[in-house]
Amino acid sequence: MRFITTNPVTRAMLTTPEKGADQLVWLATSRPGVDWEPGRYYEKRRPARRVNSQAYDPDLARRLWERSEQLLG
């Protein structure tokens, strides 16, 4: 039981719906460019400290888009 309650991955799954939705509600109801910067990644209403470099790779984004189109027909 200690592993479940101290492991960050399982703790994220044990959150309440309200806490889980907080970030999305905040982004949807606040002002882009004023309360948060478009194009950035956020954690708990703050800019993420570490972001995978692939998230900013335009070639990878293009290939993902094209593959998604293929899969959807």
LINTATA-V273594 format. One record per run of one state. SS is the DSSP state (~ for helix, > for strand, _ for the rest). FROM is the first residue (numbers start at 1). TO is the last residue. If there is no record, write none. Layout:
ss:SS from:FROM to:TO
ss:SS from:FROM to:TO
//
This chain:
ss:_ from:1 to:1
ss:~ from:2 to:6
ss:_ from:7 to:7
ss:~ from:8 to:13
ss:_ from:14 to:16
ss:~ from:17 to:29
ss:_ from:30 to:31
ss:> from:32 to:32
ss:_ from:33 to:35
ss:> from:36 to:36
ss:_ from:37 to:41
ss:> from:42 to:43
ss:_ from:44 to:45
ss:> from:46 to:47
ss:_ from:48 to:52
ss:~ from:53 to:56
ss:_ from:57 to:57
ss:~ from:58 to:72
ss:_ from:73 to:73
//
